[in-house]
Amino acid sequence: MTGPPSNATVLNTTVLSNFAQVDHVELLLDLPRLVTVAAVQEELEAGAETHLYIEHALAMLGDRIPVLTPSSSAEKVEEKLLETLDPGEAQALAVAETADGTVVTDDGDARTTANQRGVGLTGSIGLLVRFVEDGHISAETADEYLKRWIDEAGFRSPARDFDVFLEE
């Protein structure tokens, strides 16, 4: 696929990996105008050899989660972003910016850059909050996912207990 939909929700590698790690990538499918980018697919493919659960994410790419090639305007933004970000973050952020969309990333540098550039932003925890508020999962399930991400995948969270995020 080429060209993102307007207001695309652009997934980055870590978010796909996190939801694959708890075997629930399908939760992401309800996000509006959901896409990812070729650089993220490449990062996932590279990680699948050592993290077998990533196959869950790769299986969703293509038909269920479109993988796009950046437009020429997104490529120009990406070139600039590559000075400070890894390829997956740079490409996802560039596509989100040019589509007036939202980048979904947990990478600290990408989040800072998105905020500086005025790009819509959320991450794995923000998605858990959304899924609880929309009734897709319980707060207990979200807490279980968060703890598994922290304990099994080394996810860095500002809090260990999910309830903290519901209070904000």
Buried (B, 14 or more C-beta within 10 A) or exposed (E): EEBBBEEBBBBBBBBBBBBBBBEBBEBBEEBEBBBBBBBBBBBBEEBBEEBEBBEBBBEBBEEEBBBBBBBEEBBEBBEEBBEEBBBBBBBBBBBBBBBEBBBBBBBEBBBEBBEEBEBBBBBBBBBBBBBBEEEBBEBEBBBBBBBBBBEEBEBEBEEEEBEBBBEE
